[in-house]
Amino acid sequence: SGTNGTLHGVFHSSYIYKGYGPIGNTLTHYYNQRAIALLQQQTFRADESEHSNVLKGIMSCYPTNVLPEDYDKEDYENIVSNVLPHPGLALDQVLLQHEYPQCEPMAAYRLIPNTIARESQFIASQWAALPKYVNDGPDDDTVVIHSRCEAEILEDRTDYGLLPHRFLLDRLPVLQQQAPKVVIVYMKEKERDESACDWTRHDLVQQLEDRGLNVSLRSSSSKSDWLYLARAKTLFCAPSTFCLSAAWANPHRVFFATHPLASVRPTDPMLEKLVPQSTTTAATGLEMVPMDYLPGGVTGKKTKEELLEYLRSKECDPARHGCYPITANNMTRTAK
């Protein structure tokens, strides 16, 4: 690969859209492939066959043929001037193709935050202006919370779990100053007995209402909810690519919970130094917040009272709660 902007062929992206129906996973793969192409100074060309997701829904608006000079100027110049020549960077790790790039602290997409924000915000604004969605966004005085919690993934998925209420309540002044209204966006499940997700959601509503906030629940189509998240003036995200991709499209304030073992993991410190925007981009106002959580698998072994004790806790006590804590060590190492 070259470092001077000279093209060295075409990067054909084919597999990334196949089998990745959810928009979050699809977009994470899409931008990881875009970044790999740019690092190799190649034209990115996406699979546009009838079997790919590139022609479906919101994804149909994302570029399928991209030259290196088509990226955000700041991203492009940083890669050419700082990333590729850097003697301490293990570029071979950055160029790896991953099944779940969001779980890889060295994934290439983390190097093009401005490109991702610029394109995603433009596309989301175009979709949001369509008659079907134009009146379906949150009011300016509404804080939006994305709850990524379904009983099925909590059975044995340790990269998903329950966030303590303090992720929100510690930022209560932001909530109270921003808005008297809160909307919790979640995915409605098939009827079943009450689960840890229901207990968590109901208790969070109670905690917020006790503090004078007007709380409501929302569960619509994935596209409608994605656009709803993308338009929130203040957005709180549980770890998931669905909310991550909506956060990229959101030009306002976003608090995103992350942990080295969660489904969306922190950026490697080396990449953070090379691209400070990887953690907080001026283009999006996205803030990655280190946060402990109670992993799936553990939740099913807890009584409702034990779960509520953790949700309302002031800090994570692994021995007592079974939670994954945040420490200086686990926030600076590369998680596997």
C-alpha positions, -999 to 999 in steps of 0.1 A, spaced: 0 0 0 11 35 -7 12 66 16 11 94 -9 -25 92 -22 -16 71 -52 -42 45 -61 -31 9 -59 -61 -9 -74 -97 -15 -62 -108 -29 -28 -138 -51 -36 -161 -54 -6 -184 -83 -10 -192 -103 22 -199 -74 45 -235 -69 36 -245 -106 34 -260 -120 66 -258 -87 85 -294 -75 83 -295 -53 114 -285 -18 104 -260 -14 132 -239 -45 123 -242 -37 86 -229 -1 90 -201 -11 113 -189 -36 87 -194 -11 59 -173 16 75 -146 -9 87 -142 -20 51 -142 17 39 -114 24 64 -93 -6 53 -96 5 17 -84 40 26 -55 27 46 -45 7 15 -51 38 -7 -76 19 -28 -110 27 -43 -137 11 -22 -163 -8 -42 -193 -25 -25 -212 -55 -35 -244 -44 -52 -258 -78 -60 -294 -87 -53 -283 -107 -23 -265 -78 -5 -280 -54 20 -264 -24 3 -296 -18 -17 -320 -21 12 -335 6 33 -312 33 47 -281 14 35 -292 22 -1 -281 58 5 -245 50 15 -218 54 -12 -209 22 -30 -179 35 -50 -155 57 -30 -121 71 -39 -96 80 -12 -101 117 -18 -138 113 -12 -133 109 25 -134 137 50 -103 158 45 -92 157 81 -95 119 82 -77 115 49 -48 138 58 -44 122 93 -42 87 78 -17 97 52 4 120 74 2 104 109 -13 69 108 5 51 79 40 65 87 37 58 125 66 35 135 48 22 166 15 12 150 9 -25 142 -8 -17 109 -14 -54 102 -37 -55 132 -57 -25 120 -61 -40 85 -76 -72 98 -112 -80 87 -134 -88 117 -168 -105 121 -176 -79 148 -154 -48 143 -170 -30 172 -155 -56 196 -120 -49 183 -102 -19 198 -78 -17 168 -106 -19 141 -100 4 112 -133 22 113 -121 40 144 -97 60 122 -124 78 101 -148 93 126 -154 125 107 -162 107 75 -187 85 94 -203 114 111 -205 136 80 -221 110 58 -244 95 85 -258 128 96 -265 138 60 -282 106 52 -302 105 84 -314 141 78 -326 132 43 -345 102 55 -360 121 84 -374 147 60 -396 121 43 -433 124 49 -434 91 68 -408 103 94 -408 141 94 -432 143 123 -419 112 142 -389 127 158 -384 136 195 -392 171 207 -363 194 215 -372 191 252 -370 153 252 -340 132 263 -339 98 246 -326 66 262 -319 35 242 -324 3 262 -306 -27 246 -321 -55 266 -340 -86 254 -345 -117 274 -329 -139 247 -295 -122 247 -294 -120 285 -295 -158 287 -259 -164 278 -244 -133 260 -218 -119 284 -211 -90 260 -246 -77 267 -261 -70 300 -278 -45 324 -264 -10 330 -268 5 365 -292 34 368 -263 57 377 -252 58 341 -282 81 337 -287 94 373 -251 106 376 -260 129 347 -293 139 361 -284 176 360 -280 172 322 -314 155 321 -332 180 342 -316 210 325 -322 196 290 -357 185 293 -386 175 316 -394 146 292 -377 113 287 -384 86 261 -370 51 266 -367 33 232 -366 -5 234 -375 -35 213 -408 -51 222 -406 -88 227 -431 -116 223 -454 -120 253 -436 -139 281 -432 -139 318 -416 -108 333 -379 -108 327 -348 -89 340 -353 -65 311 -389 -57 323 -377 -52 359 -349 -30 347 -371 -8 325 -399 -4 350 -375 4 379 -357 30 357 -390 46 349 -398 48 386 -364 63 394 -368 90 368 -404 98 377 -394 101 413 -370 128 403 -397 148 385 -392 136 349 -421 127 326 -412 93 312 -427 73 283 -418 41 264 -414 37 226 -410 6 204 -416 11 167 -399 -3 135 -361 -5 135 -359 22 109 -382 46 127 -365 41 160 -330 45 145 -341 78 130 -356 88 163 -323 81 181 -304 100 155 -325 132 160 -324 133 199 -309 165 213 -295 143 241 -292 106 237 -281 79 261 -269 46 245 -265 11 259 -237 -8 242 -251 -19 208 -243 -12 171 -278 -1 166 -274 28 189 -237 33 179 -247 38 143 -276 62 153 -251 81 175 -228 86 144 -258 101 127 -267 123 156 -251 158 155 -260 166 191 -250 152 226 -246 114 230 -235 95 261 -225 60 251 -217 33 277 -187 12 269 -166 -15 286 -137 -37 274 -159 -68 275 -191 -52 261 -205 -55 227 -190 -21 217 -156 -17 232 -133 13 238 -108 23 212 -72 12 217 -51 39 234 -27 39 204 -55 48 180 -68 73 204 -35 91 204 -34 91 166 -71 101 162 -84 118 193 -118 121 176 -121 83 180 -133 90 216 -152 122 213 -158 138 179 -165 175 175 -188 164 146 -211 144 168 -207 153 204 -203 115 210 -188 108 245 -178 72 252 -185 66 289 -166 38 308 -193 19 326 -196 -14 346 -225 -37 338 -241 -70 348 -235 -95 321 -260 -118 305 -258 -153 321 -255 -138 355 -288 -119 352 -308 -152 349 -294 -164 382 -305 -133 401 -337 -127 419 -356 -95 412 -344 -80 445 -308 -89 437 -310 -73 403 -326 -41 417 -299 -39 443 -272 -37 415 -293 -14 393 -296 11 422 -260 6 434 -235 34 438 -207 12 425 -200 -22 411 -191 -48 437 -181 -79 416 -182 -103 446 -217 -92 456 -233 -83 423 -215 -104 397 -209 -73 376 -180 -65 354 -162 -35 370 -143 -6 354 -107 -4 365 -77 15 352 -62 -17 339 -92 -30 319 -98 4 303 -63 6 289 -57 -30 277 -69 -44 245 -99 -66 252 -102 -100 234 
